[in-house]
Amino acid sequence: MESPPDSAKAQAPANNLQTDPVRAAALFEQSVEIMERLRAPGGCPWDREQSFDTIRKYTLEEAYEVFDAIERRDFPHLAEELGDLLLQVLFYAEMAANEGHFTVSEVLDHLNRKLIRRHPHVFGEEASRAAGNEAVVDAAVAGSSAAVLRNWEEIKAAEKTPQANSGTSSSVSRLDSVQRAMPALAEAAKLGSKAAKAGFDWPHWRDLLPKLAEETAELEVEAAAAEKVQGGPGKDPAVEAEVGDLLFTVVNLGRHLGVDAEMALRGCNLRFRQRFREMELASTRPLEELPPADLEALWDDAKRKLAVVAELKETKTPGDQL
């Protein structure tokens, strides 16, 4: 595989930090060696006991901690969290090496080749083909991000497995391109978007409102039935399915309105945290000792207070802060 040409290296503004490739390579090598030692005989008992199944939950946690640091623009913390996320990669690679599947070198090689073959406009068409690109695309994107994305999708499509390109379309669905390896809210939005391209969609966002009412009614029926038989919905599969249908409909309502469901829910979670904290601060007694009416009143007061604070922040000009 050809190395990226020197002309492709971006010239960063003078105030940007510059990565020292030699130091970065040395530190990465040290990280790989540390991970290898932790998993080796005589290493850490906990690390040696872990498997792909036991570690995977931590991967999600670390990814969300990175997300949180980005939202808060906490860059010192972000540097630490990115290190924790990189640890997950090293852990998986070392476990895979222990089992004879692959090493971290293969991980890096896959990444480098993918970046080069999907960026012919940066590294050149010859380097892109040498890295495995089989798609015919126009590398002259003229600074258009839309053209870059179009080429990226075409090159990605050409990377499909031979089975997917063999013409045996009877077992292939257009929804197969939507990966299961993503948060459920994002998967629901992508599934709805893909189905919409086949004409299977609600014509307008208003058409989803009756659907919401329909799914809510179906959930009520199933939950009531489970309550009679089991004394409560519990983990009844039918109730779980109806909750899923309701969530799927809400996600697609957001899609029609141009709202990312994941971001909308994260915003809601933040507002709930803030309002609940205000309730705790405003109450002279523990919340669990208050009747529902008092809790509702505290909640309403918290909403009003925080709304005023938010409005003041929006109207405050830079000169007001001096």
Protein Blocks (a to p, Z undefined) as FASTA:
>chain_A
ZZddfklpccddfkbccddfklmmmmmmmmmmmmmmmmmghiafklmmpcfklmmmmmmm
mmmmmmmmmmnopaklmmmmmmmmmmmmmmmmmmmmmnopacfklmmmmmmmmmmmmmmm
lnopklmmmnopabdcdfblnopaklmmmmmmmmmmmmpcfklmnopamlpcfklmpcfb
bcfklmmmmmmmmmmmnopacfbfklmmmmmmmmmmmmmmmmmmmmmmnopaklafklmm
mmmmmmmmmmmmmmmnopafklmmmmmmmmmmmmmmmmmmmpmbdfklpcfklmmmmmmm
mmmmmmmmmmmmmmpcfklmZZ
